[in-house]
């Protein structure tokens, strides 16, 4: 029901998957910012970038037709 409110009742499964990955990876990216601030290392920064990239790709899918 939440997905219908966000992307509409007749959204495709791809748009719903994009919304889900955008939301979940966006939340994890925010948590990753805290991790990078507390333990700055190359591995944590790369993980943050990958998560932000997946979140952005999910949001692009959610906005597409």
TISE-986361 format. One record per residue (C-alpha): residue number from 1; chain; y, x, z negated. Coordinates in Angstrom, 1 decimal. Layout:
<rs>
   nr  kette      yy      xx      zz
  NUM      A       Y       X       Z
...
</rs>
This chain:
<rs>
   nr  kette      yy      xx      zz
    1      A     0.0     0.0     0.0
    2      A     2.4     2.9    -0.7
    3      A     1.7     4.3     2.8
    4      A     2.6     0.9     4.4
    5      A     6.0     1.0     2.5
    6      A     6.7     4.6     3.7
    7      A     5.5     4.6     7.3
    8      A     5.1     0.9     8.1
    9      A     2.1    -1.5     8.2
   10      A     1.1    -0.6    11.7
   11      A     1.2     3.2    11.4
   12      A    -1.5     5.3    13.0
   13      A    -3.9     7.3    10.9
   14      A    -2.2    10.5    12.2
   15      A     1.2     9.4    10.8
   16      A    -0.4     8.5     7.5
   17      A    -2.1    11.8     7.3
   18      A     1.2    13.5     8.1
   19      A     2.9    11.6     5.4
   20      A     0.2    12.5     2.9
   21      A     0.2    16.2     3.7
   22      A     4.0    16.3     3.8
   23      A     4.2    14.7     0.3
   24      A     1.4    16.7    -1.3
   25      A     2.2    20.0     0.2
   26      A     5.9    19.4    -0.6
   27      A     5.1    18.9    -4.2
   28      A     3.0    22.0    -4.3
   29      A     5.7    24.0    -2.5
   30      A     8.1    23.0    -5.3
   31      A     5.6    24.2    -7.9
   32      A     5.2    27.4    -5.8
   33      A     8.9    28.1    -6.2
   34      A     8.4    28.2    -9.9
   35      A     5.5    30.6    -9.5
   36      A     7.5    32.9    -7.2
   37      A    10.4    32.9    -9.6
   38      A     8.1    33.9   -12.5
   39      A     5.8    36.3   -10.7
   40      A     7.4    37.5    -7.5
   41      A     4.8    39.1    -5.3
   42      A     4.0    39.1    -1.6
   43      A     0.9    36.9    -2.0
   44      A     2.8    34.2    -3.9
   45      A     5.6    34.2    -1.3
   46      A     3.2    33.9     1.6
   47      A     1.4    31.1    -0.1
   48      A     4.8    29.3    -0.6
   49      A     5.7    29.8     3.1
   50      A     2.3    28.4     4.3
   51      A     2.6    25.4     2.0
   52      A     6.2    24.7     3.2
   53      A     5.1    25.1     6.8
   54      A     2.2    22.6     6.3
   55      A     4.6    20.2     4.6
   56      A     7.1    20.5     7.4
   57      A     4.3    19.9    10.0
   58      A     3.2    16.8     8.1
   59      A     6.7    15.4     8.1
   60      A     7.0    16.0    11.8
   61      A     3.7    14.1    12.3
   62      A     4.9    11.3    10.1
   63      A     8.1    10.9    12.1
   64      A     6.4    11.0    15.5
   65      A     5.3     7.9    17.4
</rs>
